[in-house]
Amino acid sequence: MTPPPSVNSSRAPMVNGFDPADVDRLDPQVAELIQRRSKVFGPGYRLFYREPPEFVRGEAAHLFDADGNDYLDVYNNVPCVGHCHPHVVEAVHRQMQTLNTNTRYVQRAVVEYAERLVAKFPSELTRATFTCTGSEANDLALRLAKYVTGNEGVIVTEGAYHGLTTEVAAISPSLGTGTPLGRHVRVVAAPDRRTAPDGDLAAEMRRRVRAAIADLHRHGYRLAAFVADSIFSSDGVFADPVGFLQPIVEEVHAAGGLYIADEVQPGFCRTGQSWWGFQRHRIVPDIVTIGKPMGNGIPIAAAIFRPELIEEFDRNVRYFNTFGGNTVSIAAAGAVLDVLESEGLLSHADEVGQVLRGSLEGLIDGHSTLAEVRGAGLFIGVDVVDGAGEPDPVGAADIVNSLRDRRILISASGLHGNVLKIRPPLVFNDADADRFLTEFAAVIDGRD
C-alpha cells in the first residue's frame, strides 16, 4: 500500500521577513510604496527585514538607498562579481545593441561560452543545456534522471531547497508544510557531524541514505536520484569534514540512481579552493545544475551532464528553452567568467573566507548564545542558540535585523531558522570584512 504524501516538517517563519501588519510604523513614503505593491503583486512575494530598505544603486559589495546611505551586502550571492560590475555591464550593453536571439541559430559566442564553461568541470562532464533559472535546470535534471534510470524515487536532505517548479517544489522541504513532498520523495537528516555516532559523518550519511533507499523500495519506488547542494545551505551550512559525500555517491550508484549536484549556491568559486562545491569532496556527480551567480543577476542557468546520460534522452525527448542561452545572457555569463579569472576571485574567496571564519570564531568565544561557525570560502553559517543550547530563531532574527539597522545585510537559514547566513559577493574585500566584523561584534556584545 502506498503511504500518504510525505509532509515536510514544520518550519519557522521567514526569520528576516517583513510583517505587513507593521507597515504603518515605516517611513510614510516607503509604507505607501509597500501598500501599492501589495495591491498588484501576488501573495507569495515577501520583503526582507523588519524595516525593508529601498535601494536605488549598487556597486561591488555595497547597496545605496535614496539618501545615499551605504549598506554593506554580506548576503547576496547572485551578483557574485559585485553589483553592477563594469565589465559585465559593458558586455550586456554591447550585446543588447547588437543581437539577442536563441540557440536555434548558429552563434559563435554561445558555443565558445559553452566550451569555456564545461572546461571548468571534471572531464566526465561535457554537455551543457541552458535554461533561465536554477529551478528549470533542476527540473530538467530530474526529468533526465527518471528517464535514464526508469525509476522515480528521490532523496534529499530535510531542509533542502531546489526550486519552485511543480517537480522540484515536491523535493524542497524548506518550502514548508504548504508544499507537500511527493510520495516518491524521502528525506535524510542534514550532514551535521555533531549528530554522527563517534563523529564518523561519512558512515552516518551512508547509513541514512541506505535506509531511505530501503524505505523507497518497501513502498514500490526505485531510486532515480539523490539531489544535494554541497554546502547544504538551507539545512544550515554544512561543509566539513571533507569527503562525507563519497559514500552517498556509492550507495546511490549501487541502487541504480544518479547523483545530482545542485551548485546554484555553492558554485562559481563560492566555497573557495575549487570552482564547484562538490570538488571539495573529491566526487564527480552525474549531473550538475548551476544558476543565479552565472550571469551576475542576468537570468541564466544550466545543467551539465555526463554525455552518455544525455544522448538517448536528446534523441527521444524534445527539450527546448526559448530564452535559455539567449545571446545577451551568454554575454553576461562570459563576462562573469572573465572577472572570476582576471581578478583571481577563487583564491580571494578562500583567503577572505578563512579570515572571516577565524575572526567570527574569536568573536563568539564567550557568547553562550552563539554556538558554532561553519562554512567554506565565502559561505559561512553561525548557530544562534538560547540559554539551554537549543536553536533560537527569534535570537537569529534579532541579530539579522540589528545588523540591518547598522546597514549590514545578512540573512538566516537552517531547519529551525537559527543559522546566520553570511554569503557576500565574491569581491568582498578586507575593508568590507573589517566593517562587518566591527558591527557584528557591537551587535552580539549588545545582546549580553
Disulfide bonds with the S-S distance in Angstrom:
none
